[in-house]
Amino acid sequence: MEIGQVEAFVAVVTFGGFRRAAEALRLTQPAVSARIKTLEGALGVALFERGQAGLALSAAGRALRPHAEQLLRAVALARQAVHDLRPSSGGALQIAASLSICTYLLPDVLKRFQAARPAVMVTVRSGHSKEVLEMVLRGEAEVGLARSLHHPAVETVSLRDDPLLLVVHPTHPAARARRARLEEVADRPLIFFDRGSSDWTLSHGLFRRAGLVPNVVLEVETIETAKRMVERGLGLAFLPQLAVAGDLRRGALVEVRILDAEPLSRSLDAIHPRDRSLSEEALALLRVLRATVSEVDAGRRGGRRRARARRRAPR
């Protein structure tokens, strides 16, 4: 087992696929696949399984994950200790991010960041928002990226809104009207993800406050899996805007607006400890984050304008 193989394994888990992992590691996709295959050969087990919902960890992969992440933390600390002794070092940067940010935003951010600062060694750890907060508070990550995070010991910088949107496949009957009352939505087949997470709690709370019981036909582990299920017409799902913005622009998914319920509001936040100054590398990352988010928002607004123009165009 080699460190490069473990890095590839953790990257595939963190970013939700081989292509995004390759972009984050600045490798080709075949190179990442080869590292995973060699690691599986060394361990004598398959670490990933492919199904209708896409790529998922096998039982062996789930068992390996915490040990692989612990190993990479130790490697990152060792590298940082050596880097700190070298005046010409590019430095090191530890980031903690929620799974949706790792999958849908961080690859583009890190591509730009590493192009500007190729000497900086970046380590990324993923988890739920609460876990991101804990990693920042323990000093295991200098910057945390999650959604709607506030704590008296950290400084929170809100980068943009990232509400949960109700989406459906264009061929699904619910897509025709693009609007529905909450009672109608409750009767439709619904797909929920990540039981116990803040997103899960927000979605369920919407129905609970209205005295409704949602017709949940599927519960899955990740946002990406839930999106795959929606793409196959299995139901509707409340998904982060960050995860579905591109699909909505392409028309691969359709948003269904709920007429009689408040939006499920969330924000995409960067956090760092109040009592510690940010390194030059962390400040540079925040600048790249803001620039990337601004470009994403500009593209989203342009997509909405084009969609409205198409709807108004004479047929």
TIGUDO-853476 format. One record per atom (N, C-alpha, C, O): x, y, z; residue in three letters. Coordinates in steps of 0.1 Angstrom, whole numbers, plus 2048, in hexadecimal, padded with zeros to 3 digits. Layout:
XYZALA/...
***
This chain:
8097F4800MET/800800800MET/80980C800MET/81280E808MET/8078167F6GLU/80E8227F5GLU/80682E7F8GLU/7F982E7F6GLU/80C8397FCILE/805845800ILE/7FD84A7F4ILE/7F184E7F6ILE/80384A7E8GLY/7FC84E7DCGLY/7EF8477DAGLY/7E584C7D5GLY/7EF83A7DDGLN/7E38327DBGLN/7D88367E5GLN/7CC8377E2GLN/7DD8387F1VAL/7D383C7FCVAL/7CE84A7F9VAL/7C284C7FBVAL/7D68537F4GLU/7D18607F0GLU/7C685F7E5GLU/7BC8667E5GLU/7C98567DBALA/7BF8557D1ALA/7B284F7D6ALA/7A78537D2ALA/7B38457DFPHE/7A783F7E5PHE/79F84A7EDPHE/79384B7EBPHE/7A58527F5VAL/79E85C7FDVAL/7998677F4VAL/78E86C7F6VAL/7A086A7E9ALA/79B8747E0ALA/78E8707D8ALA/7858777D7ALA/78E8637D4VAL/78285E7CDVAL/77685E7D7VAL/76B8627D3VAL/77885A7E4VAL/76E85B7EEVAL/7698697F0VAL/75D86C7F0VAL/7738727F2THR/7708807F5THR/7688877EATHR/75F88E7ECTHR/76D8857DDPHE/76788D7D2PHE/75D8857CBPHE/75788A7C1PHE/75A8797CFGLY/74E8727C9GLY/75086B7BCGLY/7468687B5GLY/75D86A7B7GLY/75F8637AAGLY/76D8657A6GLY/77586C7ABGLY/77185D79BPHE/77F85C797PHE/78286978FPHE/78E86E790PHE/77986F787ARG/77D87B780ARG/780886789ARG/78A88D787ARG/777889793ARG/77989479BARG/7858927A4ARG/78D89B7A7ARG/7888867A8ALA/7948837B0ALA/7A08857A8ALA/7AA88B7ADALA/7A088279BALA/7AC884792ALA/7AE893791ALA/7BA898791ALA/7A489B790GLU/7A58AA78FGLU/7AB8AF79BGLU/7B48B879BGLU/7A78AA7A7ALA/7AC8B07B4ALA/7BA8AC7B6ALA/7C28B37BBALA/7BE8A07B1LEU/7CC89B7B3LEU/7D589F7A8LEU/7E189D7A9LEU/7CF8A579EARG/7D78AA792ARG/7DD89E78BARG/7E989E788ARG/7D589378ALEU/7DA887783LEU/7D0884778LEU/7C588A777LEU/7D387B76FTHR/7C9876766THR/7C086C76CTHR/7C3866776THR/7B486B767GLN/7AA86176CGLN/7B085376CGLN/7AE84B775GLN/7B684E761PRO/7BC841761PRO/7C783F76CPRO/7C8834771PRO/7CE84A76FALA/7D8848779ALA/7D2846787ALA/7D783E78FALA/7C784D789VAL/7BF84B796VAL/7BA83C796VAL/7BA8367A0VAL/7B483878BSER/7AE82B78ASER/7B982078DSER/7B7816793SER/7C5823787ALA/7D0819789ALA/7D4818798ALA/7D780D79DALA/7D582479EARG/7D88237ACARG/7CE81C7B5ARG/7D28147BEARG/7C181E7B2ILE/7B78177B9ILE/7B88087B7ILE/7B78007C0ILE/7BA8047AALYS/7BB7F67A7LYS/7C77EF7AELYS/7C67E47B2LYS/7D27F67AETHR/7DE7F17B5THR/7DB7F07C4THR/7DF7E67CATHR/7D57F97CALEU/7D27F97D8LEU/7C87ED7DBLEU/7CA7E67E5LEU/7BE7EB7D2GLU/7B57E07D4GLU/7BC7D37D3GLU/7BA7C97DAGLU/7C67D27C9GLY/7CE7C67C8GLY/7D67C37D4GLY/7D87B87D8GLY/7DC7CE7DAALA/7E47CC7E6ALA/7DC7C77F2ALA/7E17BF7FAALA/7D07CC7F3LEU/7C77C87FELEU/7BF7BC7FBLEU/7BA7B5804LEU/7BE7B87EEGLY/7B67AC7EBGLY/7A77AE7ECGLY/7A07A47EDGLY/7A37BA7EBVAL/7947BD7ECVAL/7907C87E2VAL/7997D07DDVAL/7847C97DFALA/77E7D47D7ALA/77A7DF7E0ALA/7737DC7EAALA/77E7EB7DELEU/77B7F67E7LEU/76F7FE7E2LEU/7698057EALEU/76B7FD7D6PHE/7608047D1PHE/7567FA7CAPHE/75A7F07C4PHE/7497FE7CAGLU/73F7F67C2GLU/7388007B9GLU/73580B7BDGLU/7347FB7ADARG/72C8037A4ARG/71E7FD7A3ARG/71D7F17A1ARG/7158067A4GLY/7078027A3GLY/6FF80C79BGLY/704815795GLY/6F280A79CGLN/6E9814795GLN/6EB82279AGLN/6E982C793GLN/6EE8237A7ALA/6F08307ADALA/6FD8367ABALA/7008417AFALA/70682F7A5GLY/7148347A2GLY/71E82D7ABGLY/71C8227AFGLY/7298347AELEU/73482E7B5LEU/73182F7C4LEU/72C8397C9LEU/7348247CBALA/7328247DAALA/73E81B7E0ALA/7438137D9ALA/74181E7ECLEU/74B8167F3LEU/7458087F6LEU/73A8067FALEU/74E7FE7F5SER/74B7F17F9SER/74C7F0808SER/7517FA80ESER/7497E580EALA/74B7E381DALA/75A7E5820ALA/75D7EB82AALA/7637DF818ALA/7717E181AALA/7757EF819ALA/77E7F4821ALA/76F7F780FGLY/77380580EGLY/76E80D81AGLY/77581681EGLY/76280A81FARG/75E81182BARG/76780E837ARG/76981783FARG/76C802838ALA/7747FF843ALA/782806842ALA/78880A84BALA/787807835LEU/79480D833LEU/79381C835LEU/79D822839LEU/788822831ARG/788831831ARG/78D83883DARG/79684183BARG/788836849PRO/78E83D855PRO/79D83C857PRO/7A384585BPRO/7A2830854HIS/7B082D856HIS/7B883584BHIS/7C383A84DHIS/7B383583EALA/7B983C834ALA/7BA84B837ALA/7C4851834ALA/7AF85083CGLU/7AF85F83FGLU/7B886284AGLU/7BF86C84AGLU/7B9859854GLN/7C285B85FGLN/7D185B85AGLN/7D986385FGLN/7D4851851LEU/7E185084BLEU/7E585D844LEU/7F0862846LEU/7DB86383CLEU/7DE86F835LEU/7E087B83ELEU/7E788483BLEU/7D887B849ARG/7DA886853ARG/7E8886858ARG/7EF890859ARG/7ED87A85BALA/7FB879861ALA/80587D856ALA/80F883859ALA/80387984AVAL/80C87D83FVAL/80C88C83DVAL/81689283BVAL/80089283EALA/7FF8A083CALA/8068A8847ALA/80D8B2844ALA/8058A3853LEU/80C8A985ELEU/81B8A885DLEU/8238B1860LEU/81F89C858ALA/82E89A856ALA/8338A384BALA/83E8A984CALA/82C8A4840ARG/8308AD835ARG/8308BC83AARG/8398C3836ARG/8268C0841GLN/8268CD846GLN/8318D184FGLN/8378DB84EGLN/8358C7858ALA/8408C9861ALA/84D8CC859ALA/8558D485DALA/84F8C484EVAL/85B8C6846VAL/85A8D383EVAL/8648DA83DVAL/84E8D5838HIS/84D8E2831HIS/84F8EE839HIS/8558F8834HIS/84B8EE846ASP/84D8F984EASP/85C8FD851ASP/85F908855ASP/8648F384FLEU/8738F5852LEU/87A8FB845LEU/8858FE846LEU/8728FB83AARG/87990082EARG/87390E82AARG/86890F827ARG/87C91882APRO/877926827PRO/871927819PRO/86892F817PRO/87691F810SER/870920802SER/864917800SER/85F9167F5SER/85F91180ASER/854907809SER/84790F805SER/84591A809SER/83F9087FDGLY/83390E7F9GLY/82890C804GLY/81D912803GLY/82B90580FGLY/82290381AGLY/8188F8818GLY/8188F180EGLY/80F8F7821ALA/8058EC821ALA/7F88F2826ALA/7F88FC82EALA/7ED8EC822LEU/7E08F1825LEU/7D68E6828LEU/7D58DD81FLEU/7D08E6833GLN/7C68DB836GLN/7B88E1835GLN/7B58EC83BGLN/7B08DA82EILE/7A28DF82CILE/7988D4831ILE/79B8C882FILE/78E8D7837ALA/7838CE83AALA/7768D3833ALA/7748DF833ALA/76F8CA82CALA/7638CF824ALA/7588C5825ALA/75B8B9826ALA/74C8C9824SER/7418C0823SER/7418B9816SER/7478BD80CSER/73A8AD815LEU/73B8A580ALEU/7368AC7FDLEU/73C8AA7F2LEU/72B8B47FESER/7268BA7F2SER/7308C47EDSER/7318C67E1SER/7378CB7F5ILE/7418D57F1ILE/74D8CE7EBILE/7528D37E1ILE/7518C37F1CYS/75C8BB7EBCYS/7598B67DDCYS/7618B77D4CYS/74C8B27DBTHR/7488AD7CETHR/7468B77C4THR/74A8B57B8THR/73F8C27C7TYR/73A8CB7BDTYR/7418D87BCTYR/73F8DF7B2TYR/7498DC7C5LEU/7508E97C5LEU/75F8E87C6LEU/7668EF7BFLEU/7648E07CFLEU/7728E07D2LEU/77B8DC7C7LEU/7868E27C6LEU/7778D37BEPRO/7808D07B3PRO/7848DC7ABPRO/7908DE7A7PRO/77A8E47A7ASP/77D8F079FASP/7858FA7A7ASP/78E9017A2ASP/7828FB7B4VAL/78A9057BDVAL/7989007BEVAL/7A19097BCVAL/79B8F37C0LEU/7A88EF7C2LEU/7B08EF7B5LEU/7BC8F17B5LEU/7A98ED7AALYS/7B08EE79DLYS/7B68FC79BLYS/7C18FE797LYS/7AE90679EARG/7B391479DARG/7BD9177A7ARG/7C791E7A4ARG/7BB9127B4PHE/7C49157BEPHE/7D290F7BBPHE/7DC9167BDPHE/7D29037B7GLN/7DF8FC7B4GLN/7E69027A8GLN/7F29017A7GLN/7DE90779FALA/7E590E793ALA/7EC91A798ALA/7F691E792ALA/7E69217A2ALA/7ED92D7A7ALA/7F892B7B1ALA/8019327B2ALA/7F69207B8ARG/80091C7C3ARG/80390E7C2ARG/7FF9067CBARG/80B90A7B8PRO/80E8FB7B6PRO/8168F57C1PRO/8168E97C3PRO/81D8FD7C9ALA/8268F87D3ALA/81F8F57E0ALA/8258EE7E9ALA/8128F97E2VAL/80B8F77EEVAL/8058E87EEVAL/7FE8E47E4VAL/8088E17F9MET/8028D47FAMET/7F58D5801MET/7F48D980DMET/7EA8D17FBVAL/7DC8D2800VAL/7D78C5805VAL/7D88BB7FEVAL/7D28C4811THR/7CB8B8816THR/7BD8BB818THR/7B98C581ETHR/7B48B3813VAL/7A58B5814VAL/79F8A981CVAL/7A289D819VAL/7978AC827ARG/7908A282EARG/7818A682DARG/77D8B282CARG/77989C82CSER/76A89E82ASER/762899836SER/76789083ESER/75689E837GLY/74D899842GLY/7408A2842GLY/73F8AB839GLY/73789F84BHIS/72C8A784DHIS/7308B5852HIS/73B8B7857HIS/7278BF852SER/72A8CC856SER/72F8CC865SER/7388D3868SER/7298C486DLYS/72D8C487BLYS/73B8BF87CLYS/7438C3884LYS/73E8B4874GLU/74C8AF874GLU/7568B986FGLU/7618B9874GLU/7528C1865VAL/75B8CB860VAL/75E8D586BVAL/76A8D986CVAL/7548D9872LEU/7568E387DLEU/75F8DD887LEU/7688E488CLEU/75E8D088BGLU/7668CA895GLU/7758C9890GLU/77E8CB898GLU/7778C7884MET/7858C687EMET/78B8D487FMET/7978D4882MET/7848DE87CVAL/7898EC87DVAL/78C8EF88CVAL/7978F588FVAL/7838EC895LEU/7858EF8A3LEU/7918E88A9LEU/7988ED8B1LEU/7938DB8A4ARG/79E8D38A9ARG/7AC8D78A3ARG/7B68D28A7ARG/7AB8E0899GLY/7B88E4892GLY/7BC8DA887GLY/7C88DB883GLY/7B38D1883GLU/7B78C7879GLU/7B58CD86BGLU/7BA8C7861GLU/7AE8D886AALA/7AC8DF85DALA/7AD8EE860ALA/7A78F386AALA/7B48F5858GLU/7B4903859GLU/7A890A855GLU/7A491585AGLU/7A290584AVAL/79690B844VAL/78B900843VAL/78E8F583FVAL/77F903847GLY/7748F9845GLY/76A8FF83BGLY/76790B83BGLY/7648F6833LEU/75A8FA829LEU/74E8F282BLEU/74E8E5829LEU/7438F882EALA/7378F0831ALA/72B8FA82FALA/72C904829ALA/71F8F6833ARG/7138FD831ARG/70D90183EARG/70A8F9847ARG/70A90E83FSER/70391484BSER/70A910858SER/70490B861SER/717913859LEU/71F910865LEU/72191D86DLEU/727927868LEU/71D91C879HIS/720928882HIS/724922890HIS/71E919895HIS/72E928896HIS/7339248A3HIS/73B9308A9HIS/7429378A1HIS/73A9328B6PRO/74193E8BCPRO/75093D8BAPRO/7569488BBPRO/7569328B8ALA/7649318B8ALA/76A9328AAALA/7769328A8ALA/7619338A0VAL/766934892VAL/76094188BVAL/75594688FVAL/768946882GLU/763950879GLU/75D94A86DGLU/762941866GLU/75094E86ATHR/74994985ETHR/748953853THR/74495E855THR/74C94F847VAL/74B95783BVAL/741950832VAL/74494682CVAL/736957830SER/72B951827SER/72F954819SER/731960815SER/73094A810LEU/73594C802LEU/72994E7F9LEU/72A9557EFLEU/71E9477FCARG/7129477F3ARG/70793F7F9ARG/709938802ARG/6FB9427F4ASP/6EF9397F9ASP/6F092C7F2ASP/6F492B7E6ASP/6EC9217F9ASP/6EC9147F3ASP/6DF90D7F8ASP/6E09037FFASP/6D39127F4PRO/6C790C7F9PRO/6C58FD7F4PRO/6CB8F97EAPRO/6BC8F67FALEU/6B88E97F6LEU/6AC8EB7ECLEU/6A38F27EFLEU/6AE8E57E0LEU/6A48E77D5LEU/69D8D97D3LEU/6A38CF7D3LEU/6908DA7D1LEU/6898CD7CDLEU/68A8CB7BELEU/6868D37B6LEU/6908C07BAVAL/6938BD7ACVAL/68D8B07A8VAL/68B8A77B0VAL/68B8AF79BVAL/6858A3795VAL/68A8A1787VAL/68F8AB781VAL/689895782HIS/68D893774HIS/68389976AHIS/67789976EHIS/68789F75FPRO/67D8A6756PRO/67289D751PRO/6678A374EPRO/673890751THR/66888874CTHR/65F883757THR/65587D754THR/662887763HIS/65A88376EHIS/64D88B76EHIS/64E89776BHIS/641886771PRO/63588D771PRO/63589A779PRO/62F8A4776PRO/63D89A784ALA/63E8A678CALA/6458B2786ALA/6448BD78AALA/64C8AF77BALA/6548B9774ALA/64C8C276BALA/6508CD767ALA/63F8BE768ARG/6388C675EARG/6348D3763ARG/6368DD75CARG/62E8D476FALA/6298E1774ALA/6358E977AALA/6348F577AALA/63F8E377EARG/64B8EA785ARG/6478F1792ARG/64F8F8797ARG/63B8EF796ARG/6368F57A3ARG/62D8EB7A9ARG/6268E37A3ARG/62D8EB7B7ALA/6248E27BEALA/6228E77CCALA/62A8EF7D1ALA/6178E37D2ARG/6158E67E0ARG/61C8DB7E8ARG/61E8D07E3ARG/61F8DE7F5LEU/6278D57FDLEU/6208C87FFLEU/6268BD800LEU/6128C9800GLU/60B8BD802GLU/60C8B37F6GLU/60C8A77F8GLU/60C8B97EAGLU/60E8B17DEGLU/61C8AB7DEGLU/61E89F7DAGLU/6268B27E2VAL/6348AD7E2VAL/6358A27ECVAL/63C8987E9VAL/62E8A37F7ALA/62F898802ALA/62A88B7FCALA/62E880801ALA/62088B7F3ASP/61B87F7EDASP/6238797E2ASP/62186D7DEASP/62D8817DDARG/63587C7D2ARG/6408737D8ARG/6448747E4ARG/64686A7D0PRO/6518627D5PRO/65D86B7D7PRO/6628727CEPRO/66386B7E3LEU/66E8747E7LEU/67A86C7EALEU/67A8607EFLEU/6868727E7ILE/69386B7EAILE/69A8747F3ILE/69D8807F0ILE/69E86F7FFPHE/6A5877809PHE/6B387180APHE/6B6865807PHE/6BC87980FPHE/6CA875810PHE/6D087881DPHE/6CC882824PHE/6DA870822ASP/6E287382DASP/6DA87583AASP/6D988083FASP/6D386A83EARG/6CA86B84AARG/6D2871856ARG/6DD86D859ARG/6CB87A85DGLY/6D1881868GLY/6D988D865GLY/6DC89586FGLY/6DC890859SER/6E489C855SER/6DB8A8856SER/6CF8A7857SER/6E18B4855SER/6D98C0856SER/6D08C184ASER/6C48C684BSER/6D48BC83EASP/6CB8BD832ASP/6BF8B4834ASP/6B48B8831ASP/6C28A8839TRP/6B789E83CTRP/6AD8A5846TRP/6A18A4844TRP/6B28AB851THR/6AA8B185BTHR/6A28BC855THR/6968BE858THR/6A88C584DLEU/6A18D0847LEU/6958CB83ELEU/68A8D083FLEU/6988C1836SER/68E8BC82DSER/6828B6834SER/6768B9831SER/6858AE83EHIS/67A8A8846HIS/6728B284EHIS/6668B184FHIS/67A8BC853GLY/6738C785BGLY/6698CE853GLY/65F8D3858GLY/66B8D0846LEU/6628D783DLEU/6548D183ELEU/64A8D783FLEU/6548C383DPHE/6478BC83DPHE/6428BB84BPHE/6368BC84EPHE/64A8B9855ARG/6468B8863ARG/63F8C4868ARG/6348C486EARG/6448D0864ARG/63E8DD868ARG/6308DE862ARG/6278E5868ARG/62E8D8856ALA/6218D9850ALA/6188CE854ALA/60C8CD84EALA/61C8C585DGLY/6148BA861GLY/6128AF856GLY/6088A8856GLY/61D8AE84DLEU/61C8A4842LEU/627899844LEU/63189C84BLEU/62488E83FVAL/62D88383FVAL/632880831VAL/62A87C828VAL/63F88382EPRO/644881820PRO/64487381CPRO/64786A824PRO/64287080FASN/642863809ASN/650860805ASN/6538607F9ASN/65885C80FVAL/66785980CVAL/66884B807VAL/66584180EVAL/66C8497FAVAL/66D83C7F4VAL/67B8377F4VAL/67E82B7F3VAL/6858407F5LEU/69383D7F6LEU/69B8467FFLEU/6988527FFLEU/6A3840807GLU/6AD84780FGLU/6BB84280BGLU/6BD83680CGLU/6C484B807VAL/6D1848803VAL/6DB84F80BVAL/6D8858813VAL/6E884C809GLU/6F3852812GLU/6F785F80DGLU/6FA868815GLU/6F8862800THR/6FF86E7FBTHR/6F68767F2THR/6EC8717ECTHR/6FA8827F0ILE/6F388B7E7ILE/6F48867D8ILE/6EA8867D1ILE/7008817D5GLU/70287D7C7GLU/6F98707C4GLU/6F486F7B9GLU/6F88677CETHR/6EF85C7CCTHR/6E18607CATHR/6D985B7C2THR/6DC86A7D3ALA/6CF86E7D2ALA/6CC8757C4ALA/6C28737BEALA/6D687C7BFLYS/6D48827B2LYS/6D38787A7LYS/6CB87979ELYS/6DB86D7A8ARG/6DB86379EARG/6CD85C79EARG/6C7859793ARG/6C785B7AAMET/6BA8557AAMET/6AF85E7A4MET/6A685979DMET/6B086B7A6VAL/6A78747A0VAL/6A9874791VAL/69F875789VAL/6B587378CGLU/6B887377EGLU/6B2867777GLU/6AF86776BGLU/6AF85C77FARG/6A9850779ARG/69A85077BARG/693846779ARG/69485C780GLY/68685D781GLY/68085678DGLY/67485378CGLY/688853797LEU/68284C7A2LEU/67B8547ADLEU/67584F7B6LEU/67C8617ABGLY/67586A7B5GLY/67B8787B5GLY/68387B7ACGLY/6768807BELEU/67B88E7C0LEU/68488E7CCLEU/6848857D4LEU/68D8987CCALA/6968997D7ALA/69A8A87DAALA/69A8B07D1ALA/69B8AB7E7PHE/6A18B87EBPHE/6B08B77EAPHE/6B68B07F3PHE/6B68BF7E1LEU/6C58BE7DFLEU/6CB8CC7E0LEU/6C48D57DCLEU/6D78CD7E5PRO/6DE8DA7E5PRO/6DF8E07D7PRO/6E28D97CDPRO/6DD8ED7D6GLN/6DE8F47C9GLN/6EB8F27C3GLN/6ED8F07B7GLN/6F68F27CBLEU/7038F07C6LEU/7058E37BFLEU/70C8E27B5LEU/6FD8D87C3ALA/6FE8CB7BDALA/6F68CA7B0ALA/6F98C17A8ALA/6EC8D27AEVAL/6E38D17A2VAL/6E38DC799VAL/6DC8DC78FVAL/6EB8E779CALA/6EA8F3793ALA/6ED8F0785ALA/6E68F477CALA/6F88E8782GLY/6FB8E5774GLY/6F08DC76EGLY/6ED8DE762GLY/6EA8D3775ASP/6E08CA770ASP/6D38D276CASP/6CD8D0762ASP/6D08DC775LEU/6C58E5772LEU/6C78ED765LEU/6BE8EF75DLEU/6D38F3764ARG/6D68FB758ARG/6D58F274BARG/6D08F7741ARG/6DA8E674CARG/6DA8DD740ARG/6CC8D773DARG/6C98D1733ARG/6C38D9747GLY/6B68D3745GLY/6B58C4749GLY/6AC8BD746GLY/6C08BF74FALA/6C08B1753ALA/6B78AE75FALA/6B28A3761ALA/6B58B9767LEU/6AC8B8773LEU/6A38C5772LEU/6A78CF76BLEU/6988C4779VAL/68F8CF779VAL/68C8D3788VAL/68A8CA790VAL/68C8E078BGLU/6888E4799GLU/6798E579AGLU/6728EA791GLU/6738E07A4VAL/6658E17A8VAL/6648EB7B3VAL/6698E87BEVAL/65E8F67B1ARG/65C9007BCARG/6508FD7C4ARG/6458FA7BFARG/6528FE7D1ILE/6478FB7DBILE/6409087DEILE/6479127E2ILE/6339097DBLEU/62C9157DCLEU/62991A7EALEU/6289267ECLEU/6279117F3ASP/622914801ASP/62C91180CASP/62890E817ASP/639911809ALA/64390E813ALA/64F917812ALA/65291B806ALA/65691A81DGLU/66192281CGLU/66D91B816GLU/66E90F817GLU/67692280FPRO/68291B809PRO/68A915814PRO/68B91A81FPRO/69190A810LEU/69A90481ALEU/6A890B818LEU/6B0907810LEU/6AA915820SER/6B591E81ESER/6C2918825SER/6C1914830SER/6CD91981DARG/6DA915822ARG/6E491F81CARG/6E2925812ARG/6F091F823SER/6FB92781ESER/70791F81DSER/709916824SER/710922813LEU/71D91C811LEU/727925819LEU/729930815LEU/72D91F823ASP/73692782CASP/74492282CASP/74791682BASP/74D92B82FALA/75B928832ALA/75D92C841ALA/759936845ALA/764923848ILE/766926856ILE/77592485AILE/77C91D853ILE/77992C864HIS/78792A869HIS/78792F877HIS/77F93787BHIS/79092A880PRO/79092E88EPRO/79293D890PRO/79A943889PRO/78B94389AARG/78C95189DARG/79A9548A3ARG/79F95F8A1ARG/79F94B8AAASP/7AB94E8B2ASP/7B894B8ABASP/7C394C8B1ASP/7B894789EARG/7C4945896ARG/7C394C889ARG/7B994C882ARG/7CE953886SER/7CF95A879SER/7D095086ESER/7D794586FSER/7CA953862LEU/7CB94A857LEU/7D994B850LEU/7DF95684FLEU/7DE94084BSER/7EA940844SER/7E8947836SER/7DD949832SER/7F394A830GLU/7F2950822GLU/7EB946819GLU/7E494A810GLU/7EE93981AGLU/7E892F812GLU/7D892F813GLU/7D192E80AGLU/7D4930820ALA/7C692F823ALA/7BF93C81DALA/7B493B818ALA/7C594781FLEU/7C0954819LEU/7BF95380ALEU/7B5958804LEU/7C994D804ALA/7C894B7F5ALA/7BD9427F1ALA/7B69457E7ALA/7BB9387F9LEU/7B092F7F6LEU/7A29367F7LEU/79A9347EELEU/7A093E801LEU/794945802LEU/79194F7F7LEU/7869507F2LEU/79C9557F2ARG/79B95D7E6ARG/7969557DAARG/78D95A7D2ARG/79C94A7D8VAL/7989417CDVAL/78A93C7CEVAL/78293C7C5VAL/7869397DBLEU/7789357DDLEU/76E93F7D9LEU/76493D7D3LEU/77194C7DEARG/7689577DBARG/7679597CCARG/75C95B7C6ARG/7729587C5ALA/77295A7B6ALA/76A94F7AFALA/7629527A6ALA/76C9437B4THR/7659377ADTHR/7579387B0THR/74F9367A7THR/75393B7BCVAL/74493C7BFVAL/73E9477B7VAL/7329467B3VAL/7459527B6SER/73F95D7AESER/73D9597A0SER/73295D79ASER/74695279AGLU/74494D78CGLU/73994378BGLU/731943781GLU/73793A795VAL/72C931795VAL/71F938796VAL/71693578EVAL/71E94279EASP/71294A7A0ASP/70F951793ASP/70395278FASP/71995778CALA/71795E780ALA/711954775ALA/70895876EALA/717949774GLY/71293F76BGLY/70493A76EGLY/6FC938765GLY/70093977BARG/6F393577FARG/6E994077BARG/6DE93D775ARG/6EC94D77DARG/6E3958779ARG/6E195876AARG/6D695A765ARG/6EC956762GLY/6EB956754GLY/6E394A74FGLY/6DB94C746GLY/6E493F756GLY/6DC933752GLY/6CD936754GLY/6C493274CGLY/6CA93D75FARG/6BC940762ARG/6B694A758ARG/6AB948753ARG/6BE954754ARG/6BA95D749ARG/6B795673CARG/6AD959735ARG/6C094D738ARG/6BE94572CARG/6B293D72CARG/6AA93B723ARG/6AF937738ALA/6A492E73AALA/697936738ALA/68D932732ALA/69794273FARG/68B94B73DARG/68894F72FARG/67D95072AARG/693952728ALA/69295671AALA/68D94B711ALA/68594E708ALA/69193F714ARG/68C93370DARG/67D93270FARG/67592E706ARG/67993471CARG/66A93271EARG/66293C718ARG/65693A714ARG/668949716ARG/660954710ARG/660953701ARG/6579596FAARG/66994C6FBALA/66B94C6EDALA/65F9466E6ALA/65993C6EBALA/65A94C6DBPRO/64E9466D4PRO/6519396CEPRO/65C9366CAPRO/6479306CEARG/6499236C9ARG/6429216BBARG/6439166B6ARG/
***
